[in-house]
Amino acid sequence: MHIPRQSPYGWGYTPITEDGSDLKGTMMDFGVLRLQEGETYNCELPLERAFLVMAGQMQLAWGDLKQTVERTSLFHQSPICLHVPGGVRVQITAQADSELVIIRTVNEDAFTPVFYSQNDTRSERRGEGTMQETSTRIVRTIFDKTNAPDAKLVLGEVINFPGKWSSYPPHHHAQPEIYHYRFLPENGFGACVIGDDIFKVKHRSTTLILDDKSHPQTAAPGYAMFYVWAIRHLDDDPYVMPTYPIFEDEHTWVMDDDAEIFPQRSEES
C-alpha cells in the first residue's frame, strides 16, 4: 500500500498510519511530529515507542535523564533515536524548529529506555562489489533483536544512491514493515515494488508492506533516496537474521562473485 504525501506536514503530530492494534495491518502507529522553536511535546502511553530525530535541535527528556541533540542532514549524519517501553513519560522541547518520526506498537514487556546516539548505529555498505555496483547502498540499523531483545520493533534507515537499487535482490518476510521516504533534492522520486505492484514514491511518501510481499526499491538518477524502515516482530515469529529476509530464488544469482551480468555488452552497441 502506498500513502502519497508531498506537501509539508503541519505543526504538531500528523498520523500517517494508525495500525498499532490491527493484527491484519502493520501493527504499528507511524507519524511525524513537527515542533516550532520553544514548543514542548509530552507523551506518556502504554505503548513501546521510538522517537527518531529527523531535523532540528531539541532536548529529549525521559525519567530522570535528558539529552540535547541536533541533526542537520538525514543523508550525511547517522540517526539519533530514543526508544522507550510503555508507561515511560517522554518530553521533547524544541530549541529550534524540529521534526521527528514516532513509531508506536503494543508491547507488554518492560525494558530499560535506550538513547541511541549517532555513534551507536551499525552502518553498512551493502551490495558493494556485486551486481556491477547497481545495488550499493548504506543500511543503518538502530536497533533489532541483537541490542533490543525485549522490543517488538526493529528500526533503521537506508541511503539509496541515485539510480541504484536497495532491498535487493527482491526479498520478503512475514513481519509487516513501513518505509517512509525523503529525497535529495526534494523534487526527486523513485519506485517501490510491492509484490506485483509498482508505486512512484516522492518526498514524504510512505509505503506499508504486508502479506509477506517482496519489496525492492530504486531511486531515479540524480536523486538520493532516504527511507526510514520499521519492522514489527510477530509474537511467534520475530524478524531475526539469518532466518530473514528471504530472497526470491530466481534473482539470487546476481549476488554471485562471478555472475555474468550483460556479458555480451560492447562499447560499440
C-alpha positions as CSV (number, residue, x, y, z in Angstrom):
1,M,0.0,0.0,0.0
2,H,1.3,3.5,-0.9
3,I,0.4,6.6,1.0
4,P,1.5,9.7,-1.0
5,R,2.4,12.8,0.9
6,Q,4.2,15.6,-0.9
7,S,3.1,18.8,0.9
8,P,4.8,19.8,4.2
9,Y,3.3,18.5,7.4
10,G,1.7,21.0,9.7
11,W,3.0,21.7,13.2
12,G,2.2,19.1,15.9
13,Y,1.7,15.4,15.3
14,T,0.5,14.1,12.0
15,P,-0.5,10.4,12.0
16,I,0.3,8.6,8.8
17,T,-1.0,5.2,9.8
18,E,-2.7,4.0,13.0
19,D,-2.4,0.2,12.8
20,G,-1.0,-0.4,16.2
21,S,-3.8,-2.7,17.3
22,D,-4.7,-4.2,13.9
23,L,-3.3,-7.7,13.6
24,K,-4.0,-7.6,9.8
25,G,-2.2,-4.2,9.4
26,T,1.3,-3.1,10.2
27,M,0.7,-3.4,14.0
28,M,2.4,0.0,14.2
29,D,1.4,3.6,14.6
30,F,3.6,5.8,12.5
31,G,3.5,9.6,12.3
32,V,5.5,12.8,12.0
33,L,6.0,15.3,14.8
34,R,6.9,18.9,14.0
35,L,7.7,21.4,16.7
36,Q,8.3,25.1,16.4
37,E,11.2,26.6,18.5
38,G,10.2,26.7,22.1
39,E,7.3,24.2,21.8
40,T,7.1,21.1,24.1
41,Y,5.5,17.8,23.3
42,N,4.7,15.3,26.1
43,C,4.0,11.6,25.6
44,E,3.1,9.0,28.2
45,L,1.3,6.0,26.6
46,P,1.2,2.3,27.5
47,L,3.0,1.5,24.2
48,E,6.5,0.8,23.1
49,R,7.7,4.0,21.3
50,A,10.7,5.1,19.2
51,F,11.4,8.8,18.6
52,L,13.6,9.2,15.6
53,V,15.1,12.6,15.1
54,M,14.8,13.9,11.5
55,A,15.9,17.5,11.7
56,G,16.4,20.4,14.2
57,Q,17.7,20.8,17.7
58,M,15.8,19.7,20.8
59,Q,16.0,18.3,24.3
60,L,14.8,14.8,24.9
61,A,13.8,14.0,28.5
62,W,12.7,10.6,29.9
63,G,12.7,9.5,33.5
64,D,15.5,11.4,35.3
65,L,17.6,11.7,32.1
66,K,17.9,14.5,29.5
67,Q,19.8,14.7,26.2
68,T,20.2,17.7,23.9
69,V,20.5,16.6,20.2
70,E,20.8,18.1,16.8
71,R,20.5,16.7,13.3
72,T,21.0,18.7,10.2
73,S,21.1,16.1,7.4
74,L,19.4,12.7,7.0
75,F,21.8,11.9,4.2
76,H,25.1,12.7,5.8
77,Q,24.5,12.1,9.5
78,S,23.8,8.9,11.4
79,P,20.4,8.6,13.3
80,I,19.5,9.7,16.8
81,C,16.7,7.8,18.5
82,L,15.1,7.5,21.9
83,H,13.4,4.1,22.4
84,V,11.2,3.5,25.5
85,P,8.7,0.9,26.8
86,G,5.1,1.6,27.7
87,G,4.4,3.9,30.6
88,V,7.6,5.9,30.3
89,R,6.9,9.7,30.1
90,V,8.9,11.4,27.3
91,Q,9.1,15.2,26.9
92,I,10.5,16.8,23.8
93,T,11.4,20.5,23.8
94,A,12.4,22.2,20.5
95,Q,15.3,24.5,20.8
96,A,14.9,25.3,17.0
97,D,12.2,24.2,14.6
98,S,12.4,20.4,14.7
99,E,11.0,17.2,13.2
100,L,10.8,13.6,14.4
101,V,9.2,10.4,13.3
102,I,7.4,8.5,16.0
103,I,6.7,4.7,15.8
104,R,4.5,3.0,18.4
105,T,3.3,-0.5,19.0
106,V,1.7,-2.8,21.6
107,N,4.3,-4.4,23.9
108,E,3.6,-5.6,27.4
109,D,7.2,-6.4,28.1
110,A,9.2,-3.9,30.2
111,F,12.7,-2.9,29.2
112,T,15.1,-0.1,30.0
113,P,14.8,3.0,27.9
114,V,17.7,3.4,25.5
115,F,19.0,6.6,23.9
116,Y,20.9,5.8,20.6
117,S,23.4,8.5,19.7
118,Q,24.9,8.9,16.2
119,N,27.8,6.7,17.4
120,D,25.6,3.8,18.3
121,T,24.2,2.8,14.9
122,R,25.5,-0.1,12.8
123,S,26.2,1.4,9.3
124,E,26.9,-1.0,6.4
125,R,27.6,-0.5,2.7
126,R,25.6,-3.4,1.3
127,G,25.8,-4.6,-2.2
128,E,29.3,-3.3,-2.6
129,G,31.4,-5.2,-5.1
130,T,28.5,-7.1,-6.6
131,M,25.9,-6.5,-9.3
132,Q,28.2,-4.0,-11.0
133,E,27.5,-1.7,-8.1
134,T,23.9,-1.2,-9.1
135,S,22.7,-2.0,-5.6
136,T,25.3,-0.4,-3.4
137,R,23.6,1.4,-0.6
138,I,24.1,2.4,3.1
139,V,22.0,0.5,5.6
140,R,21.8,1.9,9.1
141,T,20.4,-0.4,11.8
142,I,19.5,1.5,15.0
143,F,18.1,-1.5,17.0
144,D,17.0,-5.1,16.4
145,K,16.9,-8.3,18.4
146,T,20.7,-8.1,19.0
147,N,20.6,-4.9,21.0
148,A,16.9,-4.7,21.9
149,P,15.8,-8.2,22.7
150,D,12.6,-7.2,24.5
151,A,11.4,-4.8,21.8
152,K,8.6,-5.6,19.3
153,L,10.1,-3.1,16.8
154,V,13.1,-3.1,14.5
155,L,14.2,0.3,13.3
156,G,16.7,1.6,10.8
157,E,17.4,3.9,7.8
158,V,18.7,3.4,4.2
159,I,20.5,5.8,1.9
160,N,19.7,4.7,-1.6
161,F,22.3,6.2,-4.0
162,P,20.9,7.9,-7.2
163,G,20.0,5.5,-10.0
164,K,20.6,2.4,-7.8
165,W,18.5,-0.2,-6.0
166,S,18.1,-1.2,-2.4
167,S,16.2,-4.0,-0.7
168,Y,17.7,-6.0,-3.5
169,P,17.7,-8.8,-4.6
170,P,14.0,-8.8,-4.0
171,H,13.3,-10.1,-0.6
172,H,10.3,-10.7,1.7
173,H,9.5,-11.6,5.3
174,A,6.4,-12.4,7.3
175,Q,6.6,-9.4,9.5
176,P,4.9,-6.1,8.4
177,E,7.1,-3.2,7.5
178,I,6.8,0.6,6.9
179,Y,9.0,2.6,4.6
180,H,9.0,6.5,4.8
181,Y,10.9,8.4,2.2
182,R,12.8,11.6,1.7
183,F,14.8,12.8,-1.3
184,L,17.7,15.0,-2.1
185,P,16.9,17.2,-3.9
186,E,13.3,17.2,-2.6
187,N,11.8,17.1,-6.1
188,G,13.2,13.6,-6.6
189,F,11.4,10.4,-7.0
190,G,11.9,6.6,-7.0
191,A,9.9,3.4,-7.4
192,C,8.8,0.9,-4.8
193,V,7.8,-2.5,-5.9
194,I,5.4,-4.4,-3.6
195,G,4.7,-7.8,-4.9
196,D,3.5,-7.3,-8.5
197,D,2.6,-3.6,-7.9
198,I,4.8,-0.6,-8.6
199,F,4.4,2.7,-6.9
200,K,6.1,6.1,-7.7
201,V,7.4,7.4,-4.4
202,K,8.3,11.0,-3.7
203,H,9.4,13.2,-0.8
204,R,7.4,12.3,2.3
205,S,5.8,9.2,0.7
206,T,5.1,6.2,2.9
207,T,4.6,2.5,1.9
208,L,3.1,-0.2,4.1
209,I,4.4,-3.7,3.3
210,L,2.1,-6.5,4.3
211,D,1.3,-10.2,3.5
212,D,4.9,-11.3,3.0
213,K,5.3,-9.5,-0.3
214,S,8.7,-8.7,-1.7
215,H,9.7,-5.1,-1.8
216,P,12.7,-3.9,-3.8
217,Q,13.3,-0.1,-4.3
218,T,15.1,2.1,-6.7
219,A,15.9,5.8,-6.9
220,A,15.8,7.9,-10.1
221,P,19.2,9.0,-11.5
222,G,20.3,12.3,-10.0
223,Y,18.3,11.9,-6.8
224,A,19.4,10.3,-3.5
225,M,16.6,8.5,-1.7
226,F,16.4,8.1,2.1
227,Y,13.9,6.0,3.9
228,V,13.1,5.0,7.4
229,W,12.3,1.3,7.8
230,A,10.4,0.0,10.7
231,I,9.5,-3.7,11.2
232,R,7.1,-5.1,13.7
233,H,8.1,-8.5,15.2
234,L,5.3,-11.1,15.1
235,D,4.8,-12.6,18.6
236,D,5.5,-16.1,17.4
237,D,7.9,-15.2,14.6
238,P,10.4,-12.4,15.2
239,Y,12.5,-10.8,12.5
240,V,15.8,-12.4,13.2
241,M,18.7,-12.8,10.8
242,P,19.7,-15.1,9.1
243,T,16.2,-16.6,9.1
244,Y,15.0,-13.3,7.5
245,P,15.0,-11.7,5.0
246,I,14.1,-14.4,2.4
247,F,15.4,-13.6,-1.1
248,E,13.5,-14.6,-4.2
249,D,15.3,-17.6,-5.5
250,E,15.1,-16.7,-9.2
251,H,17.1,-13.5,-8.6
252,T,19.8,-14.6,-6.0
253,W,22.3,-15.4,-8.8
254,V,23.1,-11.7,-9.2
255,M,24.9,-11.8,-5.9
256,D,27.5,-14.4,-7.1
257,D,31.0,-13.0,-7.4
258,D,31.3,-14.5,-10.9
259,A,27.8,-13.5,-12.1
260,E,27.8,-12.7,-15.8
261,I,25.6,-9.6,-16.0
262,F,25.1,-8.4,-19.6
263,P,28.3,-10.2,-20.7
264,Q,27.6,-9.5,-24.4
265,R,27.7,-5.8,-23.9
266,S,30.2,-3.9,-26.0
267,E,31.3,-0.3,-26.3
268,E,30.0,-0.1,-29.9
269,S,26.5,-1.3,-29.1
